[in-house]
Amino acid sequence: MKARVLGILSLLVVIIVVTVSSVILTSASRELTQELQINRVAALNRFAQLASDAAQDNNTIQLQREMDRYSDLYGEGILIRLQQETLRSGGLSEDHSEVKDALNRASLNLSDTTLNPIRAFGTGNDFISRSFGTASQVLGEVVLEVDLDAARQKLRERWLAVVLAAEALGVLLLVAASRITGWVLRPVHRLSKAVHELEATGKTGHLPEAGPPELRELSRSFTSMADTVTESMESQRRLIADTSHQLRNPVGALRLRIDLLQLALRSEPDKDAAAGVVAELERVEEMLDGVLKLATAEHRAFEGSARAGKAPEHQRLAVIDPYPILQGEVERATPAAHRAGSELTLESRASEGQIVCDPDDLAHMVGELLANAIKYAPGARITVAGKPTKGGTAVEISDDGPGLPSDQLAASTTRFWRAPQHSKIPGNGLGMTIVERLAEANGARLVLETREPHGLTARLEFVKPEEDTHA
């Protein structure tokens, strides 16, 4: 037993040491990466400004001199592409595939200034890039090569220090675990021996009180219990014998029924029935998942207060622009829409309308409505839009699928309700209920309407933000 406990403790020690070491080393890698990134991005911005000035002055002599000086000092190449010419230093060429990719991204006015996390035993250099010019025109691109060798060496040195410290800590913890395990398990071994003795003979001797206070109390309790058990075992035997005699007939009948059931399960209809049971279990699991989501929606205010140190719920709300969230949810749902043969479209921004809503809740509601449209309207055209209303702004998800009859729209937000025509489609009937609860929690409302000539429109209507509303 001691070996097993020590094995478990050793595994826990290894997990703890490895976890702590990994956190420290990951933090070190992140720190070195951020430090190097900040330094090199500053250099990149400086050369972008110099290149912009040189492009406007049509004089690149000073720019080339600065590039050569930088490359001689840091051993890193620079490539600046102007409209008239391309400047190089440190042997950096646009023929390099990564340099070419960086130039292409920068030409699209996409800054790439994030370094990949430094790995202690990695190889090669990284590249950062950005464009420069005016607000309406890109005048050129700058690509800076980042030498990671010095940072990798620092990270390897930290690896060595952390590994040595982890080994020392592991040995210390294992020695302590061995001592404590022996002290704790000695009374347990005595107790185990007494239990076996009680099992074999119906009685046991007095246990010595040793070890931790809890185990000493356990020894006293076991001794008292053993005396009681010894006195009652004989009466229990008599009770069991009498009860066995009385239950013999019903047990026999039950055994016969079980045998008949086993024979029946070998037929094809009963196998199909068993498969139906499995399907129902899967449906129950899906329903439980939906119930958990619904509980989260209904109790979000309480959960939010617990995470925010009992802050008032209204502090979760903010005046936000819904368009970026709609864009993100549409991108996330597009693969599922393509698999269902549906066409998912986000209408262009029509206005600068803003809403008061928790961003996570808005994403959750839009995601649920999109999933609902994709599931129940395969092959349809699904449109997502933000539209102004008389009282504020609405987020609208509509499709030209089969939709729902008007008499079913009111019932669609009822818990566990499902349209009869959708009974063969997997679902739990909680999606619309979850959306409605989240809408209410954010001061909005869910409106379901029939779309002409066919289809369904789900609209989240938000009131206009007040002027004194704070994010």
C-alpha angles and dihedrals in degrees: 000000000000090000091052093048091047089048091054092044090047090053091049090048090051091047092049094046093045092046094049091045092049091050091049093047092045089050090049091050091048092048094050091045093051092046092051092043094052091050096047095042088055089053091046092052091048092054090045089056092046090048091049091051091046091050092052093045092041088226119117100168096098091042092054090048091053091048093051092048091051094048092049091050101045103020091234126129127234129199122189119184115200127181091255103035146352122245122205138185136172092029094288113155134186088229088080108100095226091047090050091051091048091051092049092052092046091049087060088055091253112141114215104192101141118107122213113249111276115250120206094226100029126124138214134034132278130229133218126189145177140172129243135201140086130324091266103031137047108222097184149317135259124207120188124193113220117208108214099182096096092048091047090053091052090049092050090052090053090047090056093049093047093047092051092047091047092052092050092047091047093052091048092050093047093051091049091047091052093052095046092045092055092049093049099042100050093076088042091056090050090049091049091052091049091051092053090048091051090049093051102039106017092240140062141192129256114286119227115241108240141133127038118356092254092056092046089054089046091054091052092048092048093052091052092045092049091056091051093046092051091055095047101041094083094051089046090054091053091047092050092049093050093045092049091054093051094046096047096094099045091045090052091051091048091051090053092051091050091052091051091048091052091052091049093051091064092070122092097243091054091047087055088049090052089051088052089054090053090050091051090051090054089050090051090052091051090048091051089053090052092048090054091052091048091050089051090052095047094046099036092115092057094044091048091052091051092053094044098048095264093307116167113271094238089068088071090064122087139177102253141169104243095202098083090049092049089049092052094049092047091052090048094050097042096089092052090047091052091050089053092048092246128139113228118198133179111205117229118265106280099184144353093256115155131199138204107239144121104262093222091051092050091051090048093050095046091046092052093048092048092048089050093051093047092048099046100031106046114180093018131129108251120196128194120194144157111226134181118243134189092263101034136299133331131204108214130195114183136169137185094226127119092291124188130290114253092250090058098048094078092051095046094088093051115112114266092358116145130178112251091233090057097049093111093052114089112252145117104225095241104100098089091042090055091050092049093050093049091048090053091048089057097046094256135109136225116232121190119196138170113253118222129272088006138328139067134277121201113191128187107203117202125187120239112274114252117240093244095050111123126208 
